[in-house]
């Protein structure tokens, strides 16, 4: 894998996101199939030539990925969720945060 920095506790941050359905978001990211924003991490691994196919990206992600999350529940945290996502993107420059399909 290319040298991607900075890191968090020696882990490479490749994606940052927020969701109202954590279980669904995790399952979307761990699903093969065609290109979509739901499996943008898998697509990013292929597009960056780290792995040769979506299937290989899926196998590698399931085997090697660490998912870290923080819950900020309630309407009172709406702005905090947005700010935290933007701050983490600024701090870690995650390469697979894709905002639109190619």
C-alpha atoms as a printed R data frame, in Angstrom:
    type eleno elety resid chain resno       x      y       z
1   ATOM     1    CA   UNK     A     1   0.000  0.000   0.000
2   ATOM     2    CA   UNK     A     2   1.319  3.490  -0.731
3   ATOM     3    CA   UNK     A     3   2.657  5.620   2.088
4   ATOM     4    CA   UNK     A     4  -0.477  7.416   3.326
5   ATOM     5    CA   UNK     A     5  -0.053  9.821   6.237
6   ATOM     6    CA   UNK     A     6  -0.835 11.064   8.822
7   ATOM     7    CA   UNK     A     7  -1.903  8.108  10.927
8   ATOM     8    CA   UNK     A     8  -4.065  7.597  14.005
9   ATOM     9    CA   UNK     A     9  -2.529  5.219  16.572
10  ATOM    10    CA   UNK     A    10  -0.375  3.789  13.744
11  ATOM    11    CA   UNK     A    11  -3.473  3.098  11.616
12  ATOM    12    CA   UNK     A    12  -3.889  4.644   8.180
13  ATOM    13    CA   UNK     A    13  -7.148  6.598   8.000
14  ATOM    14    CA   UNK     A    14  -8.605  5.923   4.544
15  ATOM    15    CA   UNK     A    15 -12.200  7.037   5.077
16  ATOM    16    CA   UNK     A    16 -14.185  9.292   7.413
17  ATOM    17    CA   UNK     A    17 -17.961  9.470   7.419
18  ATOM    18    CA   UNK     A    18 -21.093  9.998   9.422
19  ATOM    19    CA   UNK     A    19 -24.376  8.140   9.366
20  ATOM    20    CA   UNK     A    20 -27.656  7.685  11.161
21  ATOM    21    CA   UNK     A    21 -27.490  3.906  10.572
22  ATOM    22    CA   UNK     A    22 -24.138  2.528  11.677
23  ATOM    23    CA   UNK     A    23 -24.872 -1.159  10.976
24  ATOM    24    CA   UNK     A    24 -26.131 -0.383   7.469
25  ATOM    25    CA   UNK     A    25 -23.143  1.864   6.743
26  ATOM    26    CA   UNK     A    26 -20.712 -0.893   7.803
27  ATOM    27    CA   UNK     A    27 -22.505 -3.485   5.675
28  ATOM    28    CA   UNK     A    28 -22.547 -1.095   2.684
29  ATOM    29    CA   UNK     A    29 -18.786 -0.638   2.939
30  ATOM    30    CA   UNK     A    30 -18.268 -4.395   3.123
31  ATOM    31    CA   UNK     A    31 -20.328 -5.214   0.049
32  ATOM    32    CA   UNK     A    32 -18.921 -5.978  -3.371
33  ATOM    33    CA   UNK     A    33 -20.722 -5.273  -6.586
34  ATOM    34    CA   UNK     A    34 -20.532 -2.332  -8.922
35  ATOM    35    CA   UNK     A    35 -19.103  1.081  -8.253
36  ATOM    36    CA   UNK     A    36 -21.084  3.229  -5.846
37  ATOM    37    CA   UNK     A    37 -20.541  5.747  -3.078
38  ATOM    38    CA   UNK     A    38 -21.662  3.000  -0.662
39  ATOM    39    CA   UNK     A    39 -18.534  0.955  -1.396
40  ATOM    40    CA   UNK     A    40 -16.210  3.880  -2.052
41  ATOM    41    CA   UNK     A    41 -13.416  2.472   0.119
42  ATOM    42    CA   UNK     A    42 -13.301 -0.707  -1.965
43  ATOM    43    CA   UNK     A    43 -13.352  1.358  -5.166
44  ATOM    44    CA   UNK     A    44 -10.582  3.567  -3.783
45  ATOM    45    CA   UNK     A    45  -8.367  0.548  -3.111
46  ATOM    46    CA   UNK     A    46  -8.808 -0.538  -6.731
47  ATOM    47    CA   UNK     A    47  -8.517  2.963  -8.257
48  ATOM    48    CA   UNK     A    48  -5.282  3.601  -6.358
49  ATOM    49    CA   UNK     A    49  -3.947  0.287  -7.678
50  ATOM    50    CA   UNK     A    50  -3.414 -1.004  -4.137
51  ATOM    51    CA   UNK     A    51  -5.516 -4.044  -5.044
52  ATOM    52    CA   UNK     A    52  -6.483 -5.463  -8.452
53  ATOM    53    CA   UNK     A    53 -10.244 -5.910  -8.043
54  ATOM    54    CA   UNK     A    54 -13.286 -5.104  -5.921
55  ATOM    55    CA   UNK     A    55 -13.393 -8.762  -4.826
56  ATOM    56    CA   UNK     A    56  -9.772 -8.640  -3.614
57  ATOM    57    CA   UNK     A    57 -10.420 -5.276  -1.933
58  ATOM    58    CA   UNK     A    58 -13.419 -6.797  -0.159
59  ATOM    59    CA   UNK     A    59 -11.424 -9.813   1.065
60  ATOM    60    CA   UNK     A    60  -8.533 -7.634   2.237
61  ATOM    61    CA   UNK     A    61 -10.820 -5.116   3.963
62  ATOM    62    CA   UNK     A    62 -12.708 -7.838   5.803
63  ATOM    63    CA   UNK     A    63  -9.408 -9.378   6.896
64  ATOM    64    CA   UNK     A    64  -7.363 -6.279   7.746
65  ATOM    65    CA   UNK     A    65  -9.560 -3.218   8.325
66  ATOM    66    CA   UNK     A    66 -10.221 -1.651  11.693
67  ATOM    67    CA   UNK     A    67 -13.394  0.373  12.029
68  ATOM    68    CA   UNK     A    68 -13.366  3.070  14.692
69  ATOM    69    CA   UNK     A    69 -16.488  5.012  15.489
70  ATOM    70    CA   UNK     A    70 -17.816  7.599  17.891
71  ATOM    71    CA   UNK     A    71 -21.500  8.084  18.636
72  ATOM    72    CA   UNK     A    72 -22.830 11.619  19.046
73  ATOM    73    CA   UNK     A    73 -26.580 11.077  19.442
74  ATOM    74    CA   UNK     A    74 -29.347 13.642  19.461
75  ATOM    75    CA   UNK     A    75 -30.363 16.688  17.499
76  ATOM    76    CA   UNK     A    76 -28.195 18.814  19.780
77  ATOM    77    CA   UNK     A    77 -25.119 17.162  18.195
78  ATOM    78    CA   UNK     A    78 -26.026 17.791  14.545
79  ATOM    79    CA   UNK     A    79 -23.451 20.556  14.144
80  ATOM    80    CA   UNK     A    80 -20.875 18.631  16.188
81  ATOM    81    CA   UNK     A    81 -21.163 15.611  13.853
82  ATOM    82    CA   UNK     A    82 -20.557 17.828  10.824
83  ATOM    83    CA   UNK     A    83 -17.655 19.640  12.470
84  ATOM    84    CA   UNK     A    84 -16.038 16.389  13.612
85  ATOM    85    CA   UNK     A    85 -16.235 14.886  10.114
86  ATOM    86    CA   UNK     A    86 -14.738 18.020   8.521
87  ATOM    87    CA   UNK     A    87 -11.997 18.222  11.152
88  ATOM    88    CA   UNK     A    88 -11.037 14.565  10.695
89  ATOM    89    CA   UNK     A    89 -10.953 15.006   6.923
90  ATOM    90    CA   UNK     A    90  -8.705 18.041   7.372
91  ATOM    91    CA   UNK     A    91  -6.436 16.260   9.852
92  ATOM    92    CA   UNK     A    92  -6.105 12.904   8.082
93  ATOM    93    CA   UNK     A    93  -6.833 13.678   4.397
94  ATOM    94    CA   UNK     A    94  -8.506 10.285   3.913
95  ATOM    95    CA   UNK     A    95  -7.882  9.306   0.283
96  ATOM    96    CA   UNK     A    96 -11.112  7.348  -0.249
97  ATOM    97    CA   UNK     A    97 -13.664  9.989   0.731
98  ATOM    98    CA   UNK     A    98 -15.328 10.175  -2.670
99  ATOM    99    CA   UNK     A    99 -18.033 12.805  -3.003
100 ATOM   100    CA   UNK     A   100 -19.339 11.789  -6.434
101 ATOM   101    CA   UNK     A   101 -19.140  8.843  -8.806
102 ATOM   102    CA   UNK     A   102 -16.734  8.936 -11.730
